[in-house]
Amino acid sequence: MIPMLHADKITEFIVPTLVKACSDKVPNVQFTNSKLINLHKSSFDQNTFKERIVPQLRLNMSSGDKDVAYYA
């Protein structure tokens, strides 16, 4: 769905879900989310990406789960 949406709609509807998924209790959700973010990073508004998504990914980089840390 991300490639079909305009950047402002991605920011409004998709980014909050992705940010929330970064701190999900299930590690598979976290690393799958990171893979999805990486796949579509050019679709995000770059300011929003830097301010809202990157900080969450940095937190995941220090995760005790090696897959979560790797994909973040």
C-alpha positions as a Markdown table, in Angstrom:
| # | Residue | x | y | z |
|---|---|---|---|---|
| 1 | Met | 0.0 | 0.0 | 0.0 |
| 2 | Ile | 2.9 | 2.4 | 0.7 |
| 3 | Pro | 3.9 | 2.9 | -3.0 |
| 4 | Met | 0.3 | 4.0 | -3.8 |
| 5 | Leu | 0.1 | 6.7 | -1.1 |
| 6 | His | 1.2 | 10.3 | -1.2 |
| 7 | Ala | 3.9 | 11.2 | 1.4 |
| 8 | Asp | 1.5 | 13.2 | 3.6 |
| 9 | Lys | -0.9 | 10.2 | 3.8 |
| 10 | Ile | 2.1 | 7.9 | 4.6 |
| 11 | Thr | 3.0 | 10.3 | 7.4 |
| 12 | Glu | -0.5 | 10.5 | 8.7 |
| 13 | Phe | -1.5 | 6.8 | 8.6 |
| 14 | Ile | 1.5 | 4.6 | 8.1 |
| 15 | Val | 4.3 | 6.1 | 10.2 |
| 16 | Pro | 2.4 | 5.9 | 13.5 |
| 17 | Thr | 1.9 | 2.2 | 13.0 |
| 18 | Leu | 5.5 | 1.6 | 12.0 |
| 19 | Val | 6.7 | 3.6 | 15.1 |
| 20 | Lys | 4.4 | 1.6 | 17.3 |
| 21 | Ala | 5.6 | -1.7 | 15.7 |
| 22 | Cys | 9.2 | -0.8 | 16.5 |
| 23 | Ser | 8.5 | -1.3 | 20.2 |
| 24 | Asp | 6.2 | -4.4 | 19.8 |
| 25 | Lys | 6.8 | -7.1 | 22.4 |
| 26 | Val | 7.3 | -9.7 | 19.6 |
| 27 | Pro | 10.8 | -9.6 | 18.1 |
| 28 | Asn | 9.5 | -10.9 | 14.7 |
| 29 | Val | 7.2 | -7.9 | 14.5 |
| 30 | Gln | 10.1 | -5.6 | 15.2 |
| 31 | Phe | 12.5 | -7.0 | 12.7 |
| 32 | Thr | 9.9 | -7.4 | 10.0 |
| 33 | Asn | 8.9 | -3.8 | 10.6 |
| 34 | Ser | 12.5 | -2.8 | 10.1 |
| 35 | Lys | 12.8 | -4.7 | 6.9 |
| 36 | Leu | 9.6 | -3.0 | 5.6 |
| 37 | Ile | 10.9 | 0.4 | 6.6 |
| 38 | Asn | 14.1 | -0.2 | 4.7 |
| 39 | Leu | 12.3 | -1.4 | 1.7 |
| 40 | His | 10.1 | 1.7 | 1.5 |
| 41 | Lys | 12.4 | 4.4 | 3.0 |
| 42 | Ser | 12.4 | 6.5 | -0.1 |
| 43 | Ser | 8.6 | 6.8 | 0.2 |
| 44 | Phe | 8.7 | 8.6 | 3.5 |
| 45 | Asp | 8.9 | 12.3 | 4.0 |
| 46 | Gln | 12.6 | 12.6 | 4.9 |
| 47 | Asn | 12.1 | 14.9 | 7.9 |
| 48 | Thr | 9.5 | 12.6 | 9.3 |
| 49 | Phe | 11.8 | 9.7 | 8.7 |
| 50 | Lys | 14.7 | 11.3 | 10.5 |
| 51 | Glu | 12.6 | 12.6 | 13.4 |
| 52 | Arg | 10.2 | 9.8 | 14.1 |
| 53 | Ile | 11.5 | 6.5 | 12.6 |
| 54 | Val | 15.2 | 6.7 | 12.9 |
| 55 | Pro | 15.2 | 7.2 | 16.7 |
| 56 | Gln | 13.1 | 4.1 | 17.1 |
| 57 | Leu | 15.4 | 2.1 | 14.8 |
| 58 | Arg | 18.4 | 3.3 | 16.9 |
| 59 | Leu | 16.7 | 1.9 | 20.0 |
| 60 | Asn | 16.2 | -1.4 | 18.3 |
| 61 | Met | 19.9 | -1.5 | 17.3 |
| 62 | Ser | 20.7 | -2.1 | 21.0 |
| 63 | Ser | 18.1 | -4.9 | 21.3 |
| 64 | Gly | 19.1 | -8.1 | 23.0 |
| 65 | Asp | 17.5 | -10.0 | 20.1 |
| 66 | Lys | 20.2 | -10.3 | 17.4 |
| 67 | Asp | 17.8 | -10.2 | 14.5 |
| 68 | Val | 16.0 | -7.1 | 15.7 |
| 69 | Ala | 19.4 | -5.4 | 16.2 |
| 70 | Tyr | 20.7 | -6.5 | 12.8 |
| 71 | Tyr | 17.7 | -5.4 | 10.7 |
| 72 | Ala | 17.4 | -2.1 | 12.6 |
